[in-house]
């Protein structure tokens, strides 16, 4: 399984990037990018190797869509044009055979945002990782003014020949509501959500929640009526059978909720209590006192929820307006006690307490009690927005997880090693490339999305070690390429 920590508020991030693109005069070039017609062809020589059986990988191994043991990568370009339909979205997939592109092809519609969120995991237990693609801006029926999107998730199955060209299941809120009683028992006894607002698929993570050796798919729907929600597919069985839909009003969660909370905006998974099963960390960056943000750790099997905010006695700082606590999450065992810990980004944090300059901050909390580990790391300057994206892994090879944190406002990524001093990596595209808007770790390689590069057409860069130079990967800039990594 590959855990892909998600980053700050997808709806807000897309809106912010779109506004920056417009200010830079980049909207027209993004819309005019060469369409991505489904899977782009690859030279025959690149796919000549005979396929073998998929090989089951360790739980924390990088994504491997063809089961050949080599690390694969997916990068979302949610503003790519497809068949002339602007901002329909596409996903670049890199394997040992080369780079191909996935899209909804003839089914693509303008503004779908296909690729705004990604997750990789072995959902069917065949040893090959599958790819889940969020389409949060899809609208069912005619697009309505002010509708953010009903949303959907499209799943592509892995195989010894790579991701299968035909899409697999398409999951929606309706997939859950087909289960008897779901609409009223899990969404507070009211209709589940006004049309066009759920943004189902805005965040995704793969996790083994039931310890059955295949992955479940967890889907965030931050616009769901009543403050947002988190859906689980595949619990207690292989495949993506609809499971529980958890909201703040779910009985065993028992939280107050407001429409702007954004519960499910960000997801991460980790074994925070050391019982061998993953739990779900759920960010709600608009929740809590003054909309400062909160995080809830959910265990849908045990039906337990652990609420965390900056007002907790074991967490440094004070909950302040627009902190965005919970806008990014990453899980790893930072203290070496055999239980995962949780890194939390608060990109709106301001040391002066004014919410005006948003230097940003990152805090690490130890599982399972969520007591803070070490000091709060803060941004170096105004508008840095440190903590907009997070990723964890052993980049230095010393056996201790390191933490990477994006500061896209400054065009930098800071790496906090488990041992040694922090290092700052600067964007080769300049400060306004949104460098660090998405992060992922593959072995000892750090991957950085820069969706604002090339006039907001986007780029993905690779750093084979925390002290190496950033090198662009061969992903075409099609429209916020690098906005999501999986």
Secondary structure, 3 states (H helix, E strand, C coil): CECCCCCCCHHHHHHHHHHHHHHCCCHHHHHCCCCCCCCCCCCHHHHCCCCCCCCCCCCCCCCCCCCCCCCCEEEEECCCCECCECCCCEEEEEECCEEEEECCHHHCCCCCCCCCEEEEECCCCCCCCEEEEECCCCCCCCCCCCCCCCECEEEECCCCCCCCCCCCCEECHHHHHCCCCHHHHCCCCCCCCCCCCCCEEEEEEEECCCCCCCCEEEEEECCCCCCEEEEEECCCCCCCCEEEEECCCCCCCCCCCCCCCCECCEEEEECCCCCCCCEEEEEECCCCHHHCCEEEEEECCCCEEEEECCCCCCCCCCCCCCCCEEEEEEEECCCCCCCCEEEEEECCCCCCCCCCCCCEEEEEEECCCCEEEEEEEECCCCCCCECCEEEEECCCCCCCCEEEEEECCCCEEEEECCCCCCEEEECCCCCCCCEEEEEEEECCEEEEEECCHHHHCECEEEECCCCCCCEECCCCCCCCECCEEC
